[in-house]
């Protein structure tokens, strides 16, 4: 959807949604000026399959089947992978979509195969609790976080939702896959996914034991950096350091929900506590040997794309380093001491552009900011010793980092 429509749509939707509690299932959610359908590309393909899915939900038995599959899903937020769901159960989903849309199964197959990998779930927890499997439901899709969601009712009516707050009507999201269904499926075979134990990479991270290195023991962020249609946030911590002998940066390690143990932790709310490795002592020693005297950066991200792959707009990285570099005399990196009591201290850091193996790719990954030692930032928060600074030198969170 073209961005120029967004201010108009948000204003119109905000007023219309105030009456959402009084609508009937057969009444359109909101009456809005029609926006053009996406004419080509991924957004159009996603809208097409979302509309097919919504119309299939007219069928009471299919709605019950979908709800049962969502409730039984062992994946985070009870997600199901759309294309696999349609093919499972002797193609029950394909058949339901074809029947209720009065098209051939081949057309549904083609629509599902031409769309990107999609996941289906109820992203709003209150909607999860309230939806009983009735037809008071919308199916919404958006290609990027905070795009205006395009929604369909069970009769195929097309509506536009606020990207900033959900409607009262429960919304089933059909959105690009964020979940690593294959990895989590393997874990579930070991009967650990349902409990999200540390060894499965979920919850609060590992116990206090682990290899020597730099650990995160608590984190707080001031906002989720995630639109409501994308569900829970997926926070990641990236260790960035000198790229070769250049004045640019490359990623050396990543900790997050889909990272391998012991770098795996799942923070899906503003506050987290636990014990997760960010950079092992072996990695620290190797980095120091290859880059004598060079600090590394600790960068916080909210992932809206491929897990542990930092893809941000170059201008956004520029805005961060330009704001905080001069302010803190470029002491915006980190280095471990060689004293008996090891501590992590602020140090001079390279401030040139982030460099990754791929070329710059503009996505909706949110660059939350880079961590600065509290003494350098002259800003202190209980239970934390590093402050996360973002664009315009805004504090976006704080971390407690320890060397063991």
DAHUDA-V606746 format. One line per field, one symbol per residue. ss: DSSP state (H for helix, E for strand, - for the rest). burial: b if it has 9 or more other ideal C-beta (glycine too) atoms within 8 Angstrom, else e. A space follows every 50 residues. Layout:
BEGIN
ss = ???
burial = ???
END
This chain:
BEGIN
ss = --HHHHHHHHHHHHHHH--HHH------------------HHHHHHHHHH HHHHHH---HHHHHHHHHHHHH---HHH-EEHHHHHHHHHHHHHHHHHHH H---HHHHHHHHHH---EEEE---HHHHHH-------EEEE--------E EE-----EEE----------EEEEEE----HHHHHHHHH--------HHH ----E-------EEEEEEEEE------HHH----EEEEEEEE------EE EEEEEE-------E------EEEEEEEEEEHHHHHHHHHH-----EEEEE EE-----------HHHHHHHHHHHHHH-----EEEE-------EEEE--- ---E-----------EEEEEEEEHHHH--------EEEE-HHH-EEEEEE EEE-
burial = beeebbeebbebbbebbeebeebeeeeebbebeebeebeeeebbbbbbbb bbbbbbbebeebbbbbbebbeebebbbbbbbbbbbbeeeebbbbbbbbbb beeebebbbebbeebeebbbbbbbeebbeebeeebebbbbbbeebebbbb bbbbebebbbbbbeebbebbbbbbbbbbbebeebeebbeeebbeebebeb bbbbbbeeebeebbbbbbbbbeebebbbbbbbbbbbbbbbbbeeeeebbb bbbbbbbbbeebbbbbbbeeebebbbbbbbeebbeebeeebeebbbbbbb bbbbeebbebbbebebbbbbbebbbeebebbbbbbbbeeeeeebbbbebb eebbebeeeeeebebbbbbbbbbbebbeeebeebebbbbbbeeebbbbbb bebe
END
